[in-house]
Amino acid sequence: MKATISLAGVVLFCLFTVARSGGADEPENKPTSSPFAGKMVMISVKDQSAGGCLEKVEVRRLGGREFLVGNVVPVDPSYSAISGKKQWIALDAILTIYEFKDLAEMKSVYYPEKTQRPPK
C-alpha cells in the first residue's frame, strides 16, 4: 500500500513538472532576427484571397512551422478594422514580399493612380 502511494506521488510530481515546462518538443515562440527590421512589407500568398501589408515584421515558429508576423498597416480604408492587429502568415505560403521604407511609399505602389502627378 505504501509503495502504491509513493509511486502515485512520483507520477504526479513528474506530470506536474512536464505540464509546467510546456513540453520539451516545442521551441519557444521567440522572434528570430528579422531581415525586415524598420521596414514595411506587402505580402502575396499562394491563396490569392489572402496576404497582407505589415510593419514590425519578424519570423516566429509555431507548431513546427515558421510564420512572418507583423502588425497590419492601414494601406486603405478596408484595413481600418484590423489596423495594428498581429497577422501571422505561414512562410511556406508566401509567393512574394515587397519591402517599403514607409507607408507613403507602400501606398504609392498599392494605389499608383492616387499618387501620380498630373503632367505639366
Buried (B, 14 or more C-beta within 10 A) or exposed (E): EEEEEEEEEEEEEEEEEEEEEEEEEEEEEEEEEBEBEEBBBBBBBEEEEEBBBBBBBBBBBEEEEEBBBBBBBBBEEEBEEBEEEEBEBBEEBBEEBBEBEEBEBBBEEBEEEEEEEEEE
